[in-house]
Amino acid sequence: MSVSRPCFRSLRPRQLLRTTNHNTPFQLLLLSLSQQQQQQRRYRHASTLSNTKLHESSSNHDSTHEYLRLIFDDKNIWNQQLKEFTNKHNNEKVGLLGNPHFTSIEGFEYAAQQAIQRAQLIVERIWHAPENGRSEMRRVVKNLDRLSDTLCSVIDLAEFLRNAHPGEETMEAANKAYMDLCFYMNTLNTDTRMHKVLAQVLADQTIVKEFTADEHAAAIVFLRDFEKSGIHLPTKQREKFVELSDRIIQLGREFVQRDPRGVHHIKIDPKALNGLGQSLGRNSSLMNKEDGLLQLSTDSYECQMILKYADNDQVRRQVYEAINSANQESVSILEYLMKARGELANLVGKSSFAELQLQDKMAKSPANVDAFLRTLLRHQEPASEHDIRLLQETKQRAMRLSTLPSVNAWDRDYYMHVYDVLNRQTQGPAPHMPYFSVGSVMQGLSRLFNHLYGIQFVPGDVSPGELWHDEVRKLDVLCEQEGKIGTIYCDLYSRAGKTTNAAHYTVRTSRRVDDDDTENDIRFAFPQQNVAKENFMPPIPQTASTIRGRHGLYQLPVIALTCDFNNTKNNGTAMLSMFEIETLFHEMGHAMHSMLGQTDFHNVAGTRCATDFVELPSILMEHFLWHPEVIPLLSNGSKQQAPSANKIQSYLQQRKRFNGIETNSQIVMALLDQQYHSNMATTNDFSSIKIWHDLQDDVGLFQSVPGTMWPVQFGHLFGYGAGYYSYLFDRTVARRIWQKCFMKDPLNREQGQVFRDKLLQWGGARDPWQCVADVLGEEDAELLTSGDENSMRTVGDWGIDV
């Protein structure tokens, strides 16, 4: 049973703007305290927690967005706001992120034990549902969802804090709570009774006919998760399943953590590197005093520099072979991991691990993934061939050859660099793109979402003890129709001890709570027994909010967005590059999925959906950033600060240079992931080395290099086993939606509402193929609704913009 899913991390890699009230940034920083208080009173509606309808006038929107910018860009205003919040709450502390138990180190253990005990009550209630009558059987899916939410309410929060909290003791306490809950969940994964009860429920069509769409979706997710964990197997097979699962975790950790290279250091004569050798030689730690040679670690930045800047072909080859070497133990671990996964799949009746993993994805099967990747490969051939031709011509020119030469794997980075140098000499440098303050970007995102979905960000009411660092900001998400719909905590800067980078953490998902029936847990968990509630810890505190236009009370979603932006200040304000802004747009795409994907059931809310669907909203957001009508939303109304359409296009063209080669590399990696997780993994002659070299020679752009084995460094083989294609898949779908729905008018409310109503609001409660088909409409819908091999080929033929 899967009750918690990981956060989503991004998979990719100055001047202050004038404000709308015509004060310069410097003047704003010099505002007197009384002026700041007047300004805060003017924007008071922006920080309310009530569900009062947002003011409709543009002046009110402008003031709300301007105040939003200031709480990120002006610490004085933020600190004053915090003081007012503290006075409002009479300095009474709450726990981290609003959890009442996370006020002390001891509270973490209490919260974990409380979650386990309350979860066990729900488990007992589910076990006894058949003897408690039809009404209890009808509640089984609801109670399974409550069980999942009970555990996730602590484990998801602990997962976030063990990565982001600056205090070592708090991180350790959060980690212990996380591990305790994981151990408990592992015991649930070996219990057959809940699976049997759920199977009984789904076999009763009189009950199934009463399910809502999201209730049925949640039931199917629970059933599949049970069966993926082997819970339905006979005892001996189930024991074997548990053994294999433990072995896979152990092998996976070793695969990811160990140094896989066969060569750890190489020696190079600095004279063979010309000027680059002199530059590296100035670093005395790199020089071997006895022989005068550079001694470089194969995982060092210096080796990457040699591949990019060294004009000596033989030295580049030496470095390439060394950094892509593999020791035999690493190869063995990789193959043991693939074999163990294959055996696990066979145990549950699947021919391969890929088949097991893909059954509940959009792709559905390995054959469909292969169809998508091969079609995409053909679609991208003109772009990849164009890029290779550029490298050949560059190498021909540099070496003064009469014919086009072949380009080797160790030539790639070097001749890309040479081409860029030559291109700058003739075309000039890439256009300079502006930097924007963090507050300006958040203001722009709020404006964009207001255009598209009728929602905006306002500063959230903060209680003492709720935030874990003084750079964290809390935002409430307000909808013009529904009122407050969720909360986003923004932890955007790097700092010592913070291990998370760009990521979206689900702290709490949406679900309906007024029909929980918690008060009857003990009664139905122990039928015909007089068990007193005093024998148990109290129920976990449950938030309950109304949403205008919907019946019942709801738990509103809470998420945390983290980035690792450099907090170097320019006049007191952190500035972001366009690449960093693109990262923030990407993570906000996940945030909108969480905020708007509000279902009655926690297990299918927001980003709890198929892994080859979940990146679609976030990748789509990246397209918006580069549109000439969107960038000015970041500019505080200053037209001069927004780059022109021609400048944006010129910048993108240079940025995307050689993307054809990069896309081909990603396709090769996705195909490798599929082949390693195919039924070949359980054959006697399985060879990870042969598969890699054959694949490179078959569909790669550079011939394989004997003696190299890069896949031992491909950590995603463990984390995304058989799912690495997902990012490519979502890139193609996002591009299609962008082109058909938003490219001409990225601020179009009608199209935004369609995307919200047909796709985002469903979370994981609806067939994603149907969601995409409904958004695209027309002829695309006819090709997609079946979600079969032809649908996958259709998506592959849309291609990726390079």
N, C-alpha and C positions, 0 to 999 in steps of 0.2 A: 504494500500500500504506500503510495507516494503522498506524503503530507506536506512536503516543503520542496520548493524548487529554487535553484540558485538565482542570484542576481544576474542581470544582463550587463555584460561589459562590452564596451565598444571594441569592434574587431579591426578597425582600420589602423593607425599611427598618429611717433606718438604725439597724438594731440587730443585734448579734451574738447568735447563738443558743447556748443552753447545750449543753455536750457531754454525752455519755452517761456520763462518769465523774464528773459533777456539779461539775467545776472550772469556774469562770467563765472566759471568754476572757482576762480580765486575769490571772487566776491562772496560766493556761496559759502566758502570755507570760513569767511570772516563774519558771517552773520552773527549778530549778538544772540545771547540765549533767549531774550524776549522775542526776537524775530523768529528764531527757530520754533518757539512755542506757538507763535501766531501761525506759522506755516503748518505746524502739525495740527492745530485746531482746524485750519482750512481743509486739511486732508483727512479729518477724523473719520469720515465714513469709510475710508480705505482700510482701516484696521479693525473693523467690527467683525465679530464672530457670528452675528445673527444672520438669518436667511432673508434679510430685507432685500427687496429687489434693487438691483443696481440702477443708479441714475442713468438716464438715457442721453443726456445732452453731451455734446462733444467736449464742452468746457470741463464738465465733471470727469469725463474719461481722461482728458489731458492732465488734470490735476492729480488724478489717481496714478497715472503712469509716471508723472514727474516725481511724485513722492516715492514710488517704487524704485526709481533710479537712485534717489538720494539715500535710501536706507542701505544700498549696496556701496555707493560711492562716497558717502560722507559719514564717517564714524561718529561725528558729534551728534548728528541727527539720530542715528541708530541708537547710540547710548542714551540719549534723552528719551527716546521711545521706550527703551527697556526700563528706565527709571519709572516712567508712568505706568508701565505694565506691573512692575514690582509693587508700587504703591496701591494699584488697583487690587492686587491679590494679597495685600497686607503682609507682603514678604513671606507668604506661606509657600513652602517648597512642594513641588511635585517631582516625580521621577523623570529620568531621561526619556525624551520623546513622549512624555505624558504618561508613562507606565508608573503607577503609584508605588510599585515595589522597588523600582530601580533608583532609590534614593541613597542606597548604601551598598557596600560589597555584600553584606549578608542577604540583602534583598534579592540578589540574583538567584541564590540557592532556594530561597523561599518560593520565588516565582516559578522556578523549574519544577519543584516538588508539587506545588499547587497545580500546575498544568498537567503533570503526570497523574495526580490523584483524580482530578476532575475528568481527565481523558479516560481513565480507567472506569469511572462511573458510566460514561457514555458507551464504552466498549461493552460493559456488562448489560447495559440497557439494550444494545443491539443484539447481543447474544440471546436475550430472553424475549425478543420481539415475537417470534412465532407463538410462544405460549401466552403472550399478553394480548393476542387478538389482532384483527385486521387493521385497526387504527394505528397500532404500533408498527405493523409491517409497512403501512403507508408512510410512516415517519422515518424509515430506515435510511433513505438517501439524505434526508435533512440531518439526521443524527450523525451520519458519516461525515457530512460537511462540517457540522459543529465540532466533531472530533478533530478533523484536520485543522480547523481554525483555532481551536483551543491550543494545540501544539505549536502551530505557526505563530500565534500571537507572542510567544516567548522565543521560539527558536529563530525566527526571522530577525527579530530585534537583536537577539544575542549575536547572530551571525554578522549583522552590521556593526555592532559596537566592538566586537573583537577585532575588526579590521580598521575602524575609524576613530575610536576613542583615544585621546592622547595620554590617558593615565594607564600605567602598566598594570596596577592592581585591578582596575576596572576591566581592562582587556582580558586579564586572566580569569576573573570571575565570570565574564561573559562567555569565554571559551569553555569553562567548566560547565556552565548551564547548557551551552550548545551540545557538548559531548554527552552530558547526562540524558538529554532529550533524544539525541541520536541513538543512544543505547536502548532507550525505551522503545523507540520506533522500530528498531531491529527486532525486538520481541514481538511487536505487532505483525511484522512481516513474516513471522513463522507460525502465526495463529490462523487456523483454517476456518474457525467458526464464523467470523464476520463475512468471509467470502461466501460461505454456504448460505447464510441468511440473505445476502444481496442477490445471489443467484436465484433463490426462491422468489424474491420480490420481482425480479425481472422476468421470471417465468409466469408470473400472474398477470395476464393481460388486462384484467379488470383494474389492477393498480396502475400499470404502465399507461393505460389510456387516460388516467387522471393527471399524469405528469405534465408540467409546463416544459417548454423547450429547453430552458437552462437546467431544469431538474433532471430531465432525461440525459442531457449532455453530461452533467455531473455524474450520474449513475454509470454511464458507459466509461467515463474516465476512471472511476474507482474500480470497475470490473477489470479493465485492461491493466491497470497498475497492479492489482492483485495477481493477475495471471502472469504478468511480466516477472513478478517476484517468485514465481513457481509455487505459490501457495496452494494451488489446486492439485499438485502432484501427489502420488502415493508417498508414503513416509520415507522409504529409502531414496527415492529420486529427489524428494525435497531436501533431505540431508545432503545429498550430492550437490544440489543447487546451492545451498548455503556454503558448502565447502568451496565450490567454484567461485562464488561471489566474493568470498574472503580472499581467495587467491588472486582474483582480478584486481581487487583494491590494492593488495600488496604489490603486485607486479606494476600496476599503474603508477603508484607512488614512486617506486624505484625507477621506472622508466622516465618519469618527469624530473626527478631530483638528481639523478646521477650525472656525472660528466661522461658523455657518450663517445668522445673523440678518441681515436687511436693515437693521434699525435697531439701532444699538449704544448710543445714549444718547437719553434723552428729557428735556425740560425741563418742570417742573411748578411752578405757583404754590403755595407752601406754604399760602397762605390758603385754597386749595380743598380742603385736607386737614384743616382744623380742628385739633384737638389733635394729630393724627398729624403734621401739617405742622410744628408747633412742635417736636415731639420729633425729627423728622428734621433740622430746621433747626439744632439745637444742634450737629450734626456739621458743622464748618466746611468739611470737605473736600467736602461734598455741595452747598454753596451757591456759586452764581455771583455774585461780588461786584458785577459790573457791572449785572446786571438783577435781582438778588435772587431768582432762581428756583433751585429744586432741579435739579441735573443728575445724573441717575441712569443707571448702566449697566443695560442690559436683562437682564444675567445676575446682577444683584445681589439680595441678600436684601431690600433696601429695596423693590424692585418687588413681591416676593412679599408683603411686609407691606401694601402698598397694596391689593393684590387682596383681602386678608383683612380689613383693618380700615378702609379708607376708605369713608365713606358717600356719596361723590360718584360717581354713576353714570358720568358722562362721563369722569372721571379714570380710573376702573377700566377703562373701555373702551379709553381711550388706552394704558394700560399693557398690557392684554391683547393688543391688536393689535401693539404693539411687541415684546413678548417672544416672540410667536408668528410674527413676520415671517420672511421668508426672502429671501436674495439669489439672483439668477438662477443664479449659478455653483453654488451648493449644490444647487439643484433639478436642474441639469444633471448634476452628479456623481451624485446619487441615481438619475436615470434612466439614465445610462450604466452604472452598476453593475447595475441590474436587467436592462438589455438584454444586457450581457455574460454575466450568469448564464443568461439565457434562451438565448443562442447556444451556450453551453457545453453546456446540457442537450440542445439540438437535435442537437449534434454526436454525442452518444452515444445518439441515438434516442429521446429523451424530449421530450414536447410542451412541458414547462415545467421550470423549476428546482425548483418545488415537487414535481413528479412524481419528479424525480431524487432529491431529498433524502428523500422520504417512503417510498420503496419498502422500506426495511428498518426502518421504525418500526412501532410498534403501529398507527398510523393507516393506513399502507400507501398512501394516495392522497389527493390534494387534495379529491376529492369526499367522502371519509369525514371529513376534517377539517371541511369546510364543514357536513356533516350534524351533527357534534358541536356546533360553535359555534352554528349556528342553533337547534338543539334547546335548548342551554343558554340561549341568549338568551330563548327563549320561557318556559323554566322560571323564569328570574329576573325576568321582567316584573313580577309583583306587587310584588317588593321594590323594583325600580327606580322603578316608578310611585309607590309609597308614599313614597319619598325625595323625588321631585320634588314630590309634593303637599305635603310638609312645607316645602320651600323656597318654594313658591308661597304657602302660608298665612303663612309668616314674612314674605315680601316684602309681601303684602297688609296685614298688620298694621303693619309698619314704615312703609309709605307711606300707610296709612289709606285704602285703596281699597275700593270696594264690590264688586268682582268679583275673581276670581283672576287675577293677571297671568301673563304668560309669564316664564320665567326664562332669562336669557341666559348664555352661557358665562362672561362676566366677572362675573356675579352669583354664581356657584356658591360660591366660597370665602367671600365676604362673608356671604351669608345662612346658610351653615353655621355661621359664627362667631356671628352674631346669634341663631340658634336655640339654640346651646349656652349663650349668656349667659342667654337667657330661661329655658331649661330648668333651669339651676342656680338661678335665682331661685325657681323653684317646687318643684323636686325635690331641690335641694341638690347639692353637688359630687360628683364620682365618688368611690366608695370608695377609701380609701388602701390600696394593696397593699404588702406588706412587701418589703424588700430582703433578699437572702441573700448570704452570702459565697461566693466562687468555690469554696472547698473544700466548703461545704455542698451546692452544686449538683452538684459532681462526686461527692460521697458519695451524693446522692440518685439520680443517674443510675446509679451502680453498683448501688444497691439495686433500682432499677427493673429493670435488665437481669438481675439475679439472679432476681427474681420471674418475668420473662417467659421468659428463655432459659437460665437456669442459668449465667450468666457474671458475672464481676465484674472490677473494675479493682484492680490493686495497683501500687505504685511499682516501676518497672523498674530493673534494675541499670544504672548509668551509668558509662561509662569516661571518663577525662580526655580532653577534646577532642571529645566526642561532641555536646555541646549548643552552641548558637550564641548563647545569651543566658542570663543568670542567672535570668530569669523563666520559662524554659522548663521544663516538667515532662515526664517520660517515664513512661508507664503501660504495663504489660503487661496483656493481656486473657487471663484464665484461665477455662476452661470446666470445670465440675464433672465432665464426662465425658471430655473430650479433652485436658485440661491447657492449656498455653499455646498460644494460637491466633493471636496477633498483638501488635503494638505501636502505641501512639498517642503522638505527640509533641504536646504542648499549648503553643501560643504564643498567649496569649490577650489580651495587652495592646497598646495602641497605643504607638508610639515614633517618634522622628524617623527618617526614612529607610525605615521599613517601609511598603511600598506595597500590601501585601495587606490586605484587610479580612476579612469572614467568609467562610471558604473551607475546603474539604476537598481536600488535595493527596494524591494517590497517590504514595508514594515507592517502594513495591514491592508487587506483587500476589502472590497465592497461585499456586503451580503445583507440580507434581510434578517432582523433579529427579534422582531416583536412576536414571532411564532416559534421561538426557541424551546419553550416549554421546559426550561431548566428546573423549575420547581418540582417537576415530576421525575427527575433523573433517579433519585434514590428509590422512589416507589416502584418504578419499572425495572430498575437494575436488580432489585431484590424482592421479587414478587412474593406475596404471602409471608413476608417477614417484617417484623417491626424494628426497622433500623433507624436510629435517630440521626438527624442531620448534624448533630453536635459531634458525631464521630468523624466528620470530614472537614477539611479546610473549606472556607466559604467559596462560592463561585468566583471566577475571575471577573473583575469589574468590566461591565459591558457598556460601551458607548452606544447611544441610540439617537438618531437624528431624523427629522422629517425632510423629505425632498418634495418640493412643490410639484404636483401633477402625478405623484405616485402614492399608492396606498401603503400603509405600514410604516415601520421604523427601520432605519438602516444604519449599519456600521459604514462610515465613510472611509474611503481609501487614504492611506498615508504612505508616502514613499520618501526615500532619501536619495538625492542625486549627489554624487561625488565626482570631482575632477581633481587634477593635480596641477592647476595653473600656478605659474610663478607669481608670488605676491610682491614682486618688486614694484615699488610705487613711483608714479609720475605725478608730482604735485598732490600726493596723498591718495591717488586713485590707481588701482591695478588696471592695466590695459591688456586687451586680448588681440592676438593676431587673427586673421580670417580662418586659419586652420583650427585654432582653439575655439573660435566661435562655431565652426562647423561641428566640432565635437560636442559642444553644448546643445546645439540644435538637434543633433542625433539623440542625445540622452533625453531631451525634452520630448522627442517623439515617443519614446517609451513612457514618459510621464503622462502624456495625453492619453495613451492607451489605458494606463492604470486609472486615470481620473474619469474617463468617459466610458470605459468598459465596465459599467456597474450592473451586475447581475444579482439575482437573489441568492446565488450560491457562490461561496468563497472560492471553491476549487475550479471554477471556470471564469473567474472575474479578471478583468484587465489583461495583464501579460501572461496569465496562466492558460496558454494556448499552445498549439503545435510549434515546435522549435523552428520549422521551416516557414513559419508565418510571423513569428514574433518580431523579426527585424524589419518587417515591411514598413510600419509607421515611422520608425526612426530613420531609415534610409530615405524615405520620402521627404522627411524634414530637411535633409541635407540639400535637396534640390531647391527648396524655397530660398535658402540663404543667398544663392547666387543670382536671383532674379533682380533686375534693376528697380522693380517696384517694391521689393522687400527690404533691400539694404537701407533705403532712406528711413525706414521705421526705426532703425537704430540711431538715427542722427539728430534726435531732439529738434526736428524741424529745420535743421540747417542744410539747405540744398547743396551748399558748396562742399560739404563733407562726404557726400555720397558719390562714389565713382560712377562714371558714365557707363552706359551699356557696352560701348566699344571697348572701354578699358577692362571691364569685367570679362568680356569675351576673349580679349587678348591674353589676359592673365590665365584664364582657364585653359586656353590652347597650349600655353607653355607649361602649365602645371600638369596637364594630361599627356605631355609628350612621353612616348614609349609605354603608355598604358596598355597598348596592344600586347606587348611582351609580358607585362605584369598580369593581365587577365589570363593569358595562356598559362602562366605559371600557376595561377589559382585553380584553373580547370584541371591541370595535371595533378595538383595536390588533392583535389576532390575525387578524381578518378582513382588515385592511389588509395585514398581512404576507403573507397568502395571495394576495391580489389582485395585489400588487406582483410576486410571484414566479409568477404564472400565465402562461398563454400570451399575455396582453395585452401583456406587457413587450416582445415582439419585433414588435409591430404598428407600423405607421407613425404611427398616431394615439395612441400611448401617452402619457397625461398623468397624471403622479403627482398633480398638483394636483386635477384633475377627479375622480379616483378617491377622493381623501381627502374632498373636499367632498360628493360623492354618498353616500359611506358614512356620514358624519356625519348627513346629512339623512335617510338611510334607516333606520339602526338606532341612531344616537346619541340621547342624551337632550337635547342642546343643539344648536340649529341652527348650521350652519357660519357662520363670520365671514369675509366677503369680505376678501381681502388677506392672510389668514393662511395659514401652511403649516407646521404643527408637525412633520410627519414628517421634516423635515431634521434634527431633533434626536433622532430615534428611533434611537440607536446600535445597538440590538438587531437592527435590520434587517440589519446586517452580521454580527454575531456569531451570531444565531439564525435566519439566513435560512430562511424557511418553517417554522420550528419554534417560534415564539413561543406557539402554542396549548398547548405541552406543560405549562406550569405550571398552567394552568386544568384541563387534562385530569387531571393527577395530583392536583389538589385535589379533584376530584369523586370519583375512585377512593379516595383516602385517607379522605374523609368516609364513604364507604359501608363500607369495612373497619372504620373506627372504630365506626360505629353498630351494625354487625352482630356484631362480634367482641369489642370491648373496652369500649364505653361503660358497660355494666352492671357489668363487673368488670375494671378496667384492669390488675390484677395477676395475672390468671388464667394460670397456667403452661401449661395445656392449649392455650389459644388462642395464647399466645406461641410454643409449640412448633410449632403448625400454621403460623404465619406464618414461623417460621424454616425449617421443613422444606419447606414448599410454595413459598416465594417467595425468602427471603433467601439460602438456601444455594446457589441455582442461579446467582447472579450474572447473566450474560448468556447462559448456556448452554441456556436453555429458552425456549420461546415465552412471553412475558410474559402474554399473554391466558390461557394455561393456568394459569400461576402464580396470577393473580388469581382465576380461576374456582375453582381448588382451595381457595383460602383462603375465599372467600365461600360456596361450595357451593350446594346446593338450586337454586331456580329461577334465581338469578343465573347459575350456571354454564352452564345451558342457553342463556342469551341471549348469553354472552360467548365461548364456545369457538371460534366461527367467526371472530371478529375482523374482521367485515365492517362494512358501513355500518350495519346494524341494531344491531350491538354498539356502535358509536360513538354512535348515537342513544340507546341504553339508558343509556350513561354520561352523556350530556348531560342526560338527564331525571332523573338522580339529583340534580343541582343542587349548588350551593355554599352552605354555611351562611353567611348574612349576618345 
